[in-house]
């Protein structure tokens, strides 16, 4: 088969045999991307959910420039540096009370691997044999082996099945069936004595922007507490204002035992992730016995430039106007979504905080829905970065997007629904 592109690059989540020439982007500014041919594209999905305050936010850019000229990399075992120390201290002030230690890594997936290893390391080091992980149906936690193991099985990972470990899956708490989920969690905890339950709080992202209310999150945490099962909150997507509050767990007044944050941690400028945990999880590894060490690292752990970007991001979050901007975006999103709530072409029209999603009715719903790529192509033609999850169209823009941009986005969604 003749390749459709000349570039040697193998892109992520891309079927190159079906992909037209890649759009080359040369510049980003606020909610916009600029292509090599001069086209201005509205980034309606924050470049895979990472860009929160806008592309090339001046405070973040300047922090990166400043740090790059002073210290750009240092081994993080036996050494530390101010940007990492400041990020860790600030993070603990912003995240739910009770989280006391911060472990750095480089991506959402690695923050999940770290969380799973912390959980199993904890049980191992306190001498209890607990290894089972409980997960929620339709979850996505990343593409490394452990993260795939705790995510939904399907077309994404069928080839790697033999590498994945077994987990117990409880049903997604769809509206009206929340109690089934809670009962399943309680019964699993009682019968299997698992090590941990990992969950995306309030919204399951890649699983189709599936939303559930805070009270369910709260009750799931209570069940885990009752059975002494570690509760891991994967806030990789939901963190940093997306759901209306800084973190999703806040809305349920939940302090997870372990929490993963990434994506918007640097405002979307550089790859960085953290896994936070309660003191007793750290303490279970704290010993004169070197065998109890937490054996995890990557070369760029807590890279100083990425940490400087994160520090600038945290400074932006200390400014009240950032949360106000999130609140106004949530209102704008609700207004823009309103006409679709009674539009018979769509179903399951929903919003949590700044994220909206709606399912286009089709005979073959799901991630591989045939209309997915068609919708994507239409949006691309209209200079919009929207990447439907099958027949689910969602809008997750940077917080600086304007009402005019949103009007353009939703009018394109309506036109695309007609076109397909
Ligand atoms: N966890 C959740 C909830 C995610 O949405 C994602 C990515 O979308 C990940 C983990 C993996 O993050 P990364 O792509 O940075 O590895």
Boltz pocket constraint, residues with backbone or C-beta under 6 A from the ligand:
constraints:
  - pocket:
      binder: B
      contacts: [[A, 48], [A, 106], [A, 107], [A, 108], [A, 109], [A, 110], [A, 112], [A, 140], [A, 141], [A, 142], [A, 143], [A, 200], [A, 205], [A, 206], [A, 234], [A, 235], [A, 236], [A, 237], [A, 238], [A, 262], [A, 263]]
      max_distance: 6.0
